[in-house]
């Protein structure tokens, strides 16, 4: 009898590890859909006005600074960018994209990305010639 109970509990635990709801996957990869009205620059790439999907690459579950950028329907990978950890004093209830104007008058550059509810985010670094 104990063996049947153990087998039943083990089976439920095993099923729980393979059938994760889709909403949790978004929490893990921090998938964010953003529409920009003007071009922006992200680590050497200029994204024209349009809709994009930002999410963590998750090639290494401990690295929350490797960001992949896709087109709106996620059929084309536009860029994968290695950022550095960034932080805010308080978590926001919505996505934060910090933009910075370029002295040269070019497209604004994306400085940082914070997912809703997180006070840690990703800072995007730029070399002097990218600004």
C-alpha positions as CSV (number, residue, x, y, z in Angstrom):
1,X,0.0,0.0,0.0
2,X,2.8,2.4,0.9
3,X,4.4,1.6,-2.4
4,X,1.3,2.7,-4.4
5,X,1.1,6.0,-2.4
6,X,4.8,6.6,-3.1
7,X,4.4,5.8,-6.8
8,X,1.4,8.1,-7.1
9,X,3.1,11.0,-5.4
10,X,6.3,10.5,-7.4
11,X,4.2,10.4,-10.6
12,X,2.6,13.8,-9.7
13,X,6.0,15.3,-9.0
14,X,7.4,14.0,-12.3
15,X,4.4,15.4,-14.3
16,X,4.8,18.7,-12.6
17,X,8.3,19.1,-13.8
18,X,7.4,18.5,-17.5
19,X,4.1,20.4,-17.8
20,X,5.0,24.0,-16.8
21,X,2.4,26.6,-17.7
22,X,3.4,28.9,-20.5
23,X,3.0,32.0,-18.2
24,X,5.9,30.7,-16.1
25,X,8.1,30.5,-19.1
26,X,7.6,34.2,-19.7
27,X,8.5,34.9,-16.1
28,X,11.7,33.0,-16.5
29,X,12.8,34.6,-19.8
30,X,11.2,37.9,-18.9
31,X,9.6,38.1,-22.4
32,X,8.7,41.7,-23.1
33,X,7.0,43.0,-26.2
34,X,7.8,46.7,-27.0
35,X,6.8,49.0,-29.8
36,X,9.0,51.9,-30.6
37,X,7.9,54.9,-32.7
38,X,11.4,56.0,-33.6
39,X,14.6,54.1,-34.3
40,X,16.7,53.2,-31.3
41,X,20.2,51.8,-31.1
42,X,21.0,48.7,-29.1
43,X,24.7,47.8,-28.8
44,X,25.6,48.7,-32.3
45,X,22.4,47.7,-34.0
46,X,19.7,50.3,-35.0
47,X,16.2,49.0,-34.6
48,X,13.8,50.8,-36.9
49,X,10.4,51.9,-35.6
50,X,8.3,48.8,-35.0
51,X,7.5,46.0,-32.6
52,X,10.2,43.8,-31.0
53,X,10.4,41.0,-28.4
54,X,13.1,41.2,-25.8
55,X,13.8,38.2,-23.6
56,X,16.6,36.6,-21.7
57,X,18.5,34.1,-23.9
58,X,18.5,31.5,-21.0
59,X,21.4,29.6,-22.5
60,X,22.8,29.7,-19.0
61,X,20.2,29.9,-16.3
62,X,22.5,31.8,-14.0
63,X,23.1,34.6,-16.6
64,X,20.3,37.1,-16.5
65,X,22.2,39.6,-18.6
66,X,22.2,37.9,-22.0
67,X,19.3,39.4,-24.0
68,X,17.9,38.2,-27.3
69,X,15.9,40.6,-29.5
70,X,13.4,39.2,-32.0
71,X,11.0,40.6,-34.5
72,X,7.3,40.9,-33.5
73,X,6.4,37.3,-34.2
74,X,9.7,35.9,-33.0
75,X,10.6,34.4,-36.4
76,X,13.8,36.3,-36.7
77,X,16.6,36.8,-34.2
78,X,17.8,40.3,-34.6
79,X,20.6,40.4,-32.0
80,X,21.8,38.7,-28.8
81,X,23.5,41.1,-26.5
82,X,25.6,40.6,-23.4
83,X,24.7,43.2,-20.9
84,X,25.8,43.8,-17.3
85,X,23.7,43.7,-14.1
86,X,21.9,46.9,-13.2
87,X,19.7,47.8,-10.2
88,X,17.1,50.3,-9.1
89,X,16.1,51.3,-5.6
90,X,12.5,50.3,-6.2
91,X,10.9,47.8,-8.5
92,X,8.4,49.3,-11.0
93,X,5.0,47.8,-11.7
94,X,5.7,48.1,-15.5
95,X,8.5,47.5,-17.9
96,X,11.2,50.2,-17.9
97,X,13.4,50.9,-20.9
98,X,15.9,53.7,-20.2
99,X,16.9,55.6,-23.3
100,X,19.6,58.2,-23.7
101,X,20.0,60.8,-26.5
102,X,23.2,60.7,-28.5
103,X,25.3,63.9,-28.7
104,X,25.6,63.2,-32.5
105,X,21.9,63.5,-33.0
106,X,21.6,59.8,-34.0
107,X,18.9,57.4,-32.7
108,X,18.5,57.2,-28.9
109,X,20.4,54.4,-27.3
110,X,18.9,51.8,-25.0
111,X,20.8,52.0,-21.7
112,X,18.8,49.6,-19.5
113,X,15.9,47.2,-19.3
114,X,13.9,46.4,-16.2
115,X,11.2,43.7,-16.0
116,X,8.0,44.6,-14.0
117,X,8.4,43.8,-10.3
118,X,12.2,43.5,-10.5
119,X,14.7,46.0,-9.1
120,X,17.5,44.2,-11.0
121,X,17.8,44.6,-14.7
122,X,20.2,44.7,-17.6
123,X,22.4,47.6,-18.5
124,X,23.7,47.8,-22.1
125,X,27.2,49.0,-22.5
126,X,28.5,51.1,-25.5
127,X,31.9,51.9,-26.7
128,X,32.9,55.5,-27.4
129,X,32.5,55.0,-31.2
130,X,28.9,53.6,-30.8
131,X,27.7,56.9,-29.2
